[in-house]
């Protein structure tokens, strides 16, 4: 990560969350849980997210359940704070979610 990455303040986080209504900022992380009609679509979305994370060189914590996928992300390199990098990843995940039947 670049040394130029700065944490967002609460106002900036709230403004950016307005563009991602299903996401929240809790415990110093951006979070969202997706629901699926079964396990396979959830697992396939994990692989798709992994590809995006490698492309961005920014990684989230993913929690896969039977028909649920939890995503939690912050920027570890600046002490686990929320940055623009986290929102960029969240937006990319939102873009692919409909194709996986996520809701």
Secondary structure, 3 states (H helix, E strand, C coil): CCCCCCCCCHHHHHHHHCCCCCCEEECCEEEEEEECCCHHHHHHHHHHHHHHHHHHCCCCEEEECCCEEEEEECEHHHCCECCHHHHHHHHHHHHHHHHHCCC
